Amino acid sequence: MTLFSESSEIFQKNKNITQQISELKKQILYYQKEYYENNTSKISDTEFDALFHELKNLEKQYPKYLTNDSPTQKIYTTQQIALIKSKHLVPMISLENAFQNSDLFDWEERFLKILEKQEITFPKNAEPKYIVEPKFDGLGISCVYENGKFARAVTRGNGEEGETVSQNVQTITDYKANISKISEDNNFDIFEIRGEIVMKKSVFTELNVSLEKEGKKTFSTPRNAAAGSLRQLDSNITRERKLSIFFYETPLTTAHSQFKTYSNTLKFFDEQNISYCKDYYACNSITEVISAIKNIADMRENFDFDIDGAVIKVNNYKLREKIGVTGHHPRWAIAWKFPAIQVQTILESIEWQVGRTGVLTPVAYLKDVMIDGVKINRATLHNADYIEEKKLNIGDTILLERSGDVIPKILKSITTENKENNTGKEIKSEILIPNFCPVCESPTVKKTEEVALRCSNSNCPQILKGKLEHFVSKKCLNIKGLGTEVCDDLIEKKLIIHFADFSKIYTFTEKDWSEIKNFKLKSIKNVQSALEKSKTQPFWRIIHAMGISGVGEKTSKTIATHYENFLAFSHISERSLENLQNIEDIGEKTAQEIINFVENAEHQNLFIQLENIFQTNIQKSTINNNDSHIFSSLLENKKFVITGSFENYSRDSLKEIIENNGGSCMSAVSKKTDFVLAGEKAGSKKTKAEDLGVEILELQQFLELVGL
């Protein structure tokens, strides 16, 4: 064989392999598109898997032909630009709540009176009166089918309209692409099934372990993880999160006339292989309903998904129609709400953590305990007064509650309570309240009007870390590449030892930056580029970056419209108090905080250096219509009511966060309210929200909603 003919054979072989791989890619992408975009399975799963493995084996055998865009390297995606709103065919209204047995008897009595007026009674056949099933702690979803084919999936939203998440729902294993004929003589043009999207506890645990390994923020609950996964613009991420759907309702009257009862609907789900919870109970009295609820409560820990109660429904669809609905909930159904889960564990130790403002917050470290599938080993103790009020001691057996299945809270010390009951003497907390900062050992101080304990050293390394993170953050100077680890390293290596040193990051050389862990030339160039770009930031962002107590984004913008430039702002003094108070949104306390901050000699040094660095870029701000105090549209057109008290947040600061994300605040709860943000001692507004079916958010849920 000649050299030429040998080369020719190799070339031909390579050409054949290239063609084979190319053809396999085309086939796989075609079948993926048909499945994910057109809801059609052109070949069986086995046949598809065979093609996929053939491609994978060829790429393994000939790695030089492996490309990043290969189906073996990249999950098929139908990228969305935005989540589009869609109106529900029938409103997705909330359920009335029951908390005690008498509530259930009262509910039955109310709808029986409605039926009695119409001279209607329960049918005297074998069908059950009620169906009782677990109440999922997930996200409501509506899936609509047109002529048997999946058309769209829409979130609950405000009940009237939600966000279209069709492409994301199609990535879920329980997704149903087609529904067969209901019967030979009745094939609905439009068919809707509703359900709940959840993340199983086992999947949730795996996800958080994975996120923790990657150094990313973990989710607090499976529900929050499911919500964050479903609303992704990239369907790839949703697919990777392994969500589940459980369907439980067909709201259209056309389906009701066909199925007659809810129990028949569940049989239809079985026939069609539609995912639903099979742990339901058929009951003929409220006494049986109460027994069913107890059984569900007893099984709660065994479910691989979170439930927060049980749902009781009238089984017969004609009766449902006669019983009717209010503007807020169906009269034919009610939700039994489980009380917050309480468990006992041991208080093993307490760590005092120092925040950006110098506040010392005690964190309780607990013996590991499982609450509804989530491992809990920490809880906030809020402040020193809280420790004394609860009479807590290290080693105590404590009662822990996960309120609303979100935030762990220590209710009391069982050890202390037992000792007091046995001895008749009052037991006091022996936990020492620190007189010195646990980080820098400076004396701690407590202002008369505050419950917070603070480090007195403004240059405490932990305070500086927090302030520096804030200074470079996305909402302030937006200096990309300076994350938590880099900020920590800058402080620990003493490249920054005072607040006034923050300006040094603009003058650091490549040699200075090279001292930072894992900072190579590319990282250094990126940070230097980001620093240069930050010099064009508007004046208000520099004010916000200072981290002045009580001065958030909105107030920073307001201040920036009242001062000619940064130099004018830096000359604020006690004489400016009245002028500051005349500015919208600035009260006496915030005005005094601004004056105290600006008059500080160290801060004055920073102002001078920043004036030189930013020069003409920090002139008076002009707020235009495109920059009117809104920094994202996450809460666009959403109406909030804030009620109760919140740890570390004032109502004004929460209002500011809402408005900065496109939402608005109301003083009273009404039908037009989208969310009630409820803190401690929420009172009547929370009760009214429950009555009206308005969604209630706890602080942690709200912060995760806006990405804080």
Beta strands, then each sheet from edge to edge (+ up, - down):
strand 1: 85-87
strand 2: 97-98
strand 3: 130-136
strand 4: 139-146
strand 5: 149-155
strand 6: 161-163
strand 7: 190-198
strand 8: 244-249
strand 9: 281-283
strand 10: 307-314
strand 11: 333-337
strand 12: 341-354
strand 13: 359-371
strand 14: 374-380
strand 15: 397-403
strand 16: 407-413
strand 17: 444-445
strand 18: 453-455
strand 19: 639-643
strand 20: 664-665
strand 21: 675-678
strand 22: 695-697
sheet 1: 1+ 6-
sheet 2: 2+ 11+ 10- 3+ 9-
sheet 3: 5+ 4- 7+ 8-
sheet 4: 14+ 13- 12+ 15- 16+
sheet 5: 14+ 13- 18+ 17-
sheet 6: 20+ 19+ 21+ 22+
end
